[in-house]
């Protein structure tokens, strides 16, 4: 299990670095800690490269997946992520309360 397709054992390595690997039944909280750390480091890398990053704390109420698009429906927003063949993507947000 990993957040990186290129490093499928990343989570196991992360556990080992904290002395947790090899234990049965890792709690969800620990996996959440792993995801949070990976997200934080990804955001920091984007910001270092000059990208503006805004984090919204919201629950996703529905997800729609199309060919090269992913729509996340929040309480009053629709967030669309478009993946391009060049491996870059764009994200747009639409306020549904208009």
Secondary structure in CASP SS format (residue, H / E / C, confidence):
PFRMAT SS
TARGET T0000
AUTHOR 0000-0000-0000
METHOD secondary structure of the structure
MODEL  1
X C 1.00
X C 1.00
X C 1.00
X C 1.00
X C 1.00
X C 1.00
X C 1.00
X C 1.00
X C 1.00
X H 1.00
X H 1.00
X H 1.00
X H 1.00
X H 1.00
X H 1.00
X H 1.00
X H 1.00
X C 1.00
X C 1.00
X C 1.00
X C 1.00
X C 1.00
X C 1.00
X C 1.00
X C 1.00
X C 1.00
X C 1.00
X H 1.00
X H 1.00
X H 1.00
X H 1.00
X H 1.00
X H 1.00
X H 1.00
X H 1.00
X H 1.00
X H 1.00
X H 1.00
X H 1.00
X H 1.00
X H 1.00
X H 1.00
X H 1.00
X H 1.00
X H 1.00
X H 1.00
X H 1.00
X H 1.00
X C 1.00
X C 1.00
X C 1.00
X C 1.00
X C 1.00
X C 1.00
X C 1.00
X C 1.00
X C 1.00
X C 1.00
X C 1.00
X C 1.00
X C 1.00
X E 1.00
X E 1.00
X E 1.00
X E 1.00
X E 1.00
X C 1.00
X C 1.00
X E 1.00
X E 1.00
X E 1.00
X E 1.00
X E 1.00
X C 1.00
X C 1.00
X C 1.00
X E 1.00
X E 1.00
X E 1.00
X E 1.00
X E 1.00
X E 1.00
X E 1.00
X C 1.00
X C 1.00
X C 1.00
X C 1.00
X C 1.00
X E 1.00
X E 1.00
X E 1.00
X E 1.00
X E 1.00
X E 1.00
X E 1.00
X C 1.00
X C 1.00
X C 1.00
END
